[in-house]
Amino acid sequence: MFDTVCPTDLMPIRVGDKWTGMIIRCLEHAPRRFSELRVPLRGITAKVLTQSLRTMERDGLITRTVVTGPARQVHYELTPLGRSLLVPLNAMCAWAEEHWDALIDAREAGLSRTG
C-alpha cells in the first residue's frame, strides 16, 4: 500500500470516510432513493451524498438504477461487492460497541488536554 509504484488512489478501503459505512448500512435491507437516504443521514449535504454515491458506484459497491415512468426515480442498491462489506462493518460496529466507554473517555481526555 505504501510502495511508490502502488496506485494508492485505487485503495479499495472506503469505509474509513465519514459516510460510506453509513450509506452501506442504509442500503443493507433494500434499495433506496436519494431522498430516502437523506433521512437517516441527517447531517449529510446533498453535494456530499452525491459525491459519496458516485464514488461508491465507481468502486463497484452500489448500482444506480433509473426507473422511468410518470415520475422518474433513481434507486441505489448494494452490489455483491458492496454487500460483502457488511461482515467487516458488523465487526467494526461490534468492536466500537464493546469499547464505547473507553473511546469516549479517551476522546474527552484528549479534548481536556487541547482545550
Backbone as a chain_set.jsonl record, in Angstrom:
{"seq": "MFDTVCPTDLMPIRVGDKWTGMIIRCLEHAPRRFSELRVPLRGITAKVLTQSLRTMERDGLITRTVVTGPARQVHYELTPLGRSLLVPLNAMCAWAEEHWDALIDAREAGLSRTG", "coords": {"N": [[0.821, -1.196, 0.0], [2.004, 1.239, 0.659], [4.0, 1.365, -1.123], [5.904, 2.94, -3.659], [5.192, 2.424, -6.283], [2.654, 1.545, -6.096], [-0.692, 2.217, -6.812], [-2.107, 4.254, -4.823], [-4.419, 5.739, -4.905], [-6.255, 4.009, -5.774], [-6.966, 2.576, -3.659], [-8.927, 0.231, -2.069], [-10.307, 0.449, 0.313], [-12.871, 2.054, 1.566], [-14.505, 2.491, 3.65], [-13.554, 3.973, 5.655], [-14.065, 6.648, 5.448], [-16.284, 9.343, 6.343], [-18.99, 8.833, 5.578], [-19.462, 6.494, 3.964], [-19.692, 3.919, 5.253], [-22.069, 4.328, 6.674], [-23.863, 4.771, 4.598], [-23.78, 2.291, 3.362], [-24.961, 0.778, 5.398], [-27.538, 1.913, 5.32], [-28.444, 0.93, 2.925], [-28.57, -1.725, 3.321], [-30.838, -3.46, 3.629], [-32.619, -2.945, 1.559], [-33.052, -1.416, -1.702], [-32.741, 2.152, -2.07], [-34.04, 5.456, -2.606], [-32.502, 8.628, -3.413], [-33.546, 10.74, -1.814], [-34.604, 9.21, 0.24], [-32.334, 8.259, 1.453], [-31.297, 10.514, 2.609], [-32.781, 10.949, 4.891], [-32.112, 9.137, 7.173], [-29.435, 9.853, 7.235], [-28.91, 12.385, 8.499], [-27.058, 14.587, 8.798], [-25.768, 14.95, 6.387], [-24.918, 16.691, 3.416], [-26.562, 17.434, 0.29], [-24.718, 17.609, -1.769], [-22.424, 16.258, -0.778], [-23.511, 13.713, -0.345], [-24.144, 13.022, -2.979], [-21.535, 12.984, -4.098], [-20.398, 10.918, -2.561], [-22.032, 8.727, -3.269], [-21.47, 8.566, -6.016], [-18.737, 7.918, -5.95], [-18.858, 5.464, -4.611], [-20.334, 4.014, -6.478], [-18.583, 4.073, -8.672], [-16.541, 2.536, -7.586], [-17.726, 0.101, -7.522], [-19.397, -0.656, -5.442], [-22.065, -0.008, -5.176], [-25.082, 0.061, -7.166], [-26.647, 2.185, -9.523], [-29.84, 2.819, -10.489], [-32.01, 3.954, -12.912], [-35.372, 4.57, -12.94], [-37.838, 4.83, -15.172], [-40.888, 6.501, -15.876], [-44.117, 7.835, -15.039], [-43.16, 9.497, -13.039], [-39.842, 10.097, -12.822], [-37.472, 8.079, -11.217], [-34.621, 7.4, -9.178], [-32.805, 4.731, -8.024], [-30.675, 3.38, -5.524], [-28.547, 0.676, -4.844], [-26.959, -1.964, -3.041], [-24.214, -3.722, -4.413], [-23.075, -7.131, -4.975], [-20.364, -6.97, -4.221], [-20.373, -4.639, -2.607], [-22.155, -5.528, -0.658], [-20.58, -7.465, 0.508], [-19.051, -6.029, 2.247], [-20.52, -5.81, 4.529], [-19.991, -7.742, 6.502], [-17.29, -7.159, 7.577], [-17.965, -4.571, 8.398], [-19.948, -5.024, 10.307], [-18.327, -6.264, 12.206], [-16.641, -4.13, 12.909], [-18.527, -2.407, 14.041], [-19.379, -3.938, 16.228], [-16.986, -4.042, 17.658], [-16.67, -1.305, 18.279], [-18.941, -0.908, 19.855], [-18.342, -2.579, 22.018], [-16.128, -1.269, 23.069], [-16.942, 1.265, 23.617], [-17.2, 2.977, 25.948], [-14.486, 3.314, 26.693], [-13.526, 4.568, 24.398], [-14.971, 6.988, 24.426], [-14.06, 8.04, 26.868], [-11.312, 8.383, 26.252], [-11.478, 10.243, 24.166], [-12.66, 12.431, 25.517], [-10.651, 12.943, 27.383], [-8.593, 13.702, 25.689], [-9.699, 16.026, 24.605], [-9.802, 17.645, 26.858], [-7.114, 18.082, 27.287], [-6.357, 19.546, 25.062], [-8.02, 21.674, 25.069]], "CA": [[0.0, 0.0, 0.0], [2.841, 2.434, 0.717], [5.008, 1.236, -2.165], [5.812, 4.075, -4.589], [4.537, 2.022, -7.531], [1.268, 1.173, -5.796], [-1.606, 3.348, -7.032], [-2.88, 4.362, -3.594], [-5.745, 6.302, -5.136], [-7.141, 2.884, -6.045], [-7.15, 1.876, -2.394], [-10.327, -0.185, -2.033], [-10.944, 0.62, 1.616], [-13.589, 3.317, 1.549], [-15.381, 2.618, 4.804], [-12.924, 4.843, 6.628], [-14.548, 8.021, 5.382], [-17.377, 9.607, 7.27], [-20.341, 8.455, 5.165], [-19.622, 5.244, 3.222], [-20.231, 2.864, 6.124], [-23.468, 4.621, 6.993], [-24.644, 4.558, 3.376], [-23.897, 0.834, 3.223], [-25.987, 0.371, 6.364], [-28.849, 2.362, 4.844], [-28.825, 0.116, 1.769], [-28.414, -3.13, 3.716], [-32.052, -4.276, 3.511], [-33.388, -2.686, 0.336], [-32.634, -0.221, -2.445], [-33.356, 3.404, -1.616], [-33.892, 6.652, -3.429], [-31.64, 9.667, -2.846], [-34.253, 11.416, -0.715], [-34.761, 8.259, 1.341], [-31.041, 8.165, 2.122], [-31.038, 11.743, 3.374], [-33.497, 10.937, 6.176], [-31.282, 8.637, 8.281], [-28.13, 10.518, 7.198], [-29.352, 13.756, 8.763], [-26.058, 15.639, 8.693], [-25.094, 14.967, 5.095], [-25.455, 17.625, 2.431], [-26.87, 16.802, -0.993], [-23.467, 17.555, -2.537], [-21.569, 15.201, -0.236], [-24.173, 12.443, -0.623], [-23.941, 12.771, -4.41], [-20.127, 12.604, -4.28], [-20.193, 9.603, -1.948], [-22.709, 7.729, -4.095], [-20.712, 8.428, -7.27], [-17.509, 7.194, -5.641], [-19.219, 4.086, -4.309], [-20.73, 3.394, -7.743], [-17.347, 3.898, -9.436], [-15.773, 1.461, -6.961], [-18.463, -1.151, -7.636], [-20.081, -1.006, -4.189], [-23.501, 0.175, -5.367], [-25.563, 0.322, -8.523], [-27.608, 3.283, -9.653], [-30.82, 2.417, -11.483], [-33.007, 4.973, -13.228], [-36.674, 3.989, -13.24], [-38.625, 5.82, -15.904], [-42.337, 6.37, -15.732], [-44.706, 9.165, -14.857], [-42.188, 10.248, -12.226], [-38.521, 9.466, -12.908], [-36.88, 7.791, -9.921], [-33.304, 6.779, -9.182], [-32.603, 3.87, -6.864], [-29.319, 2.929, -5.231], [-28.597, -0.656, -4.246], [-25.657, -2.591, -2.853], [-23.803, -4.814, -5.301], [-22.483, -8.2, -4.154], [-19.119, -6.458, -3.646], [-20.762, -3.759, -1.513], [-22.764, -6.357, 0.389], [-19.512, -8.192, 1.195], [-18.51, -5.157, 3.297], [-21.357, -5.872, 5.729], [-19.335, -8.565, 7.535], [-16.313, -6.368, 8.34], [-18.643, -3.431, 9.009], [-20.555, -5.548, 11.54], [-17.24, -6.486, 13.176], [-16.212, -2.816, 13.409], [-19.587, -1.894, 14.917], [-19.32, -4.717, 17.469], [-15.805, -3.573, 18.379], [-16.958, 0.031, 18.813], [-19.91, -1.06, 20.951], [-17.635, -3.172, 23.154], [-15.136, -0.335, 23.6], [-17.545, 2.599, 23.565], [-16.842, 3.79, 27.119], [-13.062, 3.658, 26.608], [-13.384, 5.539, 23.312], [-15.492, 8.277, 24.911], [-13.112, 8.525, 27.889], [-10.098, 8.839, 25.58], [-11.798, 11.478, 23.442], [-12.842, 13.508, 26.489], [-9.339, 13.26, 27.952], [-7.868, 14.447, 24.647], [-10.295, 17.352, 24.492], [-9.429, 18.454, 28.023], [-5.701, 18.456, 27.146], [-6.193, 20.522, 23.998], [-8.929, 22.795, 25.266]], "C": [[0.862, 1.257, 0.0], [3.986, 2.39, -0.289], [4.818, 2.364, -3.174], [5.159, 3.705, -5.908], [3.089, 1.593, -7.322], [0.353, 2.378, -6.013], [-2.542, 3.523, -5.835], [-4.237, 5.017, -3.796], [-6.751, 5.219, -5.516], [-7.404, 2.075, -4.781], [-8.614, 1.513, -2.226], [-11.033, 0.087, -0.711], [-11.564, 2.002, 1.686], [-14.462, 3.49, 2.788], [-14.779, 3.498, 5.876], [-13.386, 6.284, 6.538], [-15.807, 8.156, 6.237], [-18.697, 8.952, 6.874], [-20.494, 7.079, 4.546], [-20.221, 4.127, 4.062], [-21.697, 3.08, 6.446], [-24.361, 4.426, 5.772], [-24.835, 3.062, 3.142], [-24.971, 0.307, 4.164], [-27.394, 0.738, 5.892], [-29.358, 1.502, 3.693], [-28.82, -1.38, 2.076], [-29.651, -3.976, 3.402], [-32.829, -4.077, 2.223], [-32.789, -1.497, -0.401], [-33.357, 1.003, -1.899], [-33.123, 4.495, -2.631], [-33.01, 7.657, -2.679], [-32.303, 10.32, -1.641], [-34.474, 10.502, 0.48], [-33.449, 8.078, 2.111], [-30.782, 9.375, 3.007], [-31.713, 11.739, 4.734], [-32.622, 10.37, 7.294], [-29.902, 9.299, 8.35], [-28.329, 12.021, 7.394], [-28.31, 14.833, 8.491], [-25.405, 15.778, 7.33], [-25.74, 15.99, 4.167], [-25.745, 16.854, 1.14], [-25.598, 16.629, -1.814], [-22.593, 16.398, -2.072], [-22.192, 13.829, -0.482], [-23.981, 12.068, -2.09], [-22.516, 12.306, -4.675], [-19.866, 11.204, -3.731], [-20.811, 8.501, -2.798], [-21.962, 7.511, -5.408], [-19.427, 7.631, -7.045], [-17.804, 5.724, -5.368], [-19.642, 3.337, -5.572], [-19.486, 3.108, -8.589], [-16.536, 2.716, -8.91], [-16.51, 0.123, -6.963], [-19.207, -1.581, -6.391], [-21.596, -0.884, -4.3], [-23.811, 0.275, -6.854], [-26.588, 1.435, -8.447], [-28.54, 2.901, -10.793], [-31.835, 3.533, -11.659], [-34.286, 4.256, -13.642], [-37.503, 5.068, -13.915], [-40.103, 5.499, -15.752], [-42.908, 7.756, -15.595], [-43.799, 10.082, -14.037], [-40.868, 9.49, -12.279], [-37.964, 9.275, -11.505], [-35.51, 7.151, -10.117], [-33.163, 5.997, -7.888], [-31.136, 3.488, -6.747], [-29.417, 1.618, -4.472], [-27.187, -1.202, -4.097], [-25.424, -3.663, -3.908], [-23.329, -5.962, -4.408], [-21.161, -7.758, -3.5], [-19.415, -5.542, -2.453], [-21.343, -4.53, -0.341], [-21.692, -7.116, 1.163], [-18.851, -7.337, 2.285], [-19.337, -5.212, 4.583], [-20.692, -6.676, 6.842], [-18.267, -7.766, 8.275], [-16.937, -5.143, 9.005], [-19.323, -3.853, 10.31], [-19.492, -5.764, 12.615], [-16.761, -5.162, 13.764], [-17.251, -2.231, 14.366], [-19.584, -2.625, 16.259], [-18.129, -4.281, 18.313], [-16.085, -2.22, 19.032], [-17.935, -0.05, 19.981], [-19.228, -1.607, 22.207], [-16.697, -2.182, 23.839], [-15.653, 1.103, 23.697], [-17.103, 3.483, 24.723], [-15.376, 4.223, 27.072], [-12.818, 4.687, 25.51], [-13.838, 6.928, 23.745], [-14.538, 8.873, 25.936], [-11.852, 9.087, 27.247], [-10.344, 10.145, 24.837], [-11.947, 12.648, 24.407], [-11.513, 13.915, 27.12], [-8.512, 14.056, 26.962], [-8.397, 15.846, 24.503], [-9.881, 18.233, 25.667], [-7.961, 18.878, 27.95], [-5.513, 19.556, 26.099], [-7.026, 21.77, 24.241], [-8.492, 23.664, 26.344]], "O": [[0.478, 2.254, -0.61], [4.841, 3.275, -0.302], [3.684, 2.706, -3.508], [4.622, 4.577, -6.592], [2.382, 1.308, -8.289], [0.599, 3.448, -5.455], [-3.654, 2.995, -5.838], [-5.121, 4.871, -2.952], [-7.953, 5.476, -5.575], [-8.003, 1.001, -4.841], [-9.468, 2.4, -2.239], [-12.256, -0.039, -0.635], [-10.863, 3.001, 1.847], [-15.094, 4.533, 2.955], [-15.414, 3.75, 6.901], [-13.131, 7.07, 7.451], [-16.313, 7.174, 6.78], [-19.46, 8.549, 7.752], [-21.593, 6.526, 4.599], [-21.16, 3.459, 3.627], [-22.477, 2.129, 6.488], [-25.495, 3.965, 5.902], [-25.922, 2.619, 2.77], [-25.796, -0.517, 3.77], [-28.33, -0.046, 6.051], [-30.567, 1.362, 3.507], [-29.042, -2.202, 1.187], [-29.51, -5.112, 2.948], [-33.614, -4.941, 1.831], [-32.102, -0.668, 0.197], [-34.448, 0.897, -1.338], [-32.163, 4.475, -3.402], [-32.803, 7.543, -1.47], [-31.696, 10.439, -0.577], [-34.525, 10.972, 1.617], [-33.471, 7.773, 3.303], [-30.12, 9.264, 4.039], [-31.275, 12.445, 5.642], [-32.402, 11.061, 8.289], [-29.271, 9.304, 9.406], [-27.952, 12.822, 6.539], [-28.66, 15.904, 7.994], [-24.559, 16.654, 7.143], [-26.962, 16.132, 4.141], [-25.229, 15.755, 0.934], [-25.425, 15.61, -2.482], [-22.078, 15.64, -2.894], [-21.477, 12.877, -0.794], [-23.687, 10.914, -2.402], [-22.31, 11.335, -5.402], [-19.189, 10.399, -4.37], [-20.19, 7.462, -3.024], [-21.837, 6.373, -5.861], [-19.074, 6.771, -7.852], [-17.084, 4.843, -5.838], [-19.341, 2.153, -5.719], [-19.355, 2.024, -9.156], [-15.919, 1.984, -9.684], [-15.987, -0.875, -6.467], [-19.611, -2.738, -6.279], [-22.329, -1.579, -3.596], [-22.935, 0.535, -7.68], [-27.293, 1.601, -7.452], [-28.098, 2.685, -11.922], [-32.441, 4.0, -10.694], [-34.289, 3.444, -14.567], [-37.83, 6.09, -13.311], [-40.49, 4.352, -15.527], [-42.277, 8.74, -15.98], [-43.688, 11.278, -14.306], [-40.794, 8.35, -11.821], [-37.981, 10.202, -10.695], [-35.274, 6.449, -11.101], [-33.374, 6.528, -6.798], [-30.447, 3.298, -7.749], [-30.249, 1.458, -3.579], [-26.32, -0.935, -4.93], [-26.333, -4.418, -4.252], [-23.196, -5.779, -3.198], [-20.876, -8.129, -2.362], [-18.775, -5.658, -1.408], [-21.064, -4.228, 0.819], [-21.868, -7.387, 2.351], [-18.162, -7.873, 3.154], [-18.898, -4.711, 5.618], [-20.82, -6.321, 8.014], [-18.32, -7.693, 9.503], [-16.483, -4.722, 10.069], [-19.278, -3.124, 11.301], [-19.725, -5.482, 13.79], [-16.504, -5.068, 14.964], [-16.898, -1.63, 15.381], [-19.767, -2.004, 17.306], [-18.238, -4.163, 19.533], [-15.771, -2.017, 20.205], [-17.779, 0.655, 20.978], [-19.502, -1.155, 23.319], [-16.496, -2.25, 25.051], [-14.87, 2.042, 23.844], [-16.676, 4.617, 24.507], [-15.06, 5.373, 27.377], [-11.99, 5.583, 25.675], [-13.171, 7.924, 23.465], [-14.237, 10.066, 25.889], [-11.372, 10.147, 27.648], [-9.512, 11.051, 24.875], [-11.427, 13.734, 24.153], [-11.277, 15.098, 27.365], [-7.805, 14.987, 27.35], [-7.619, 16.778, 24.298], [-9.638, 19.428, 25.495], [-7.596, 19.922, 28.492], [-4.622, 20.395, 26.228], [-6.748, 22.82, 23.663], [-9.151, 24.661, 26.64]]}, "num_chains": 1, "name": "protein.A"}
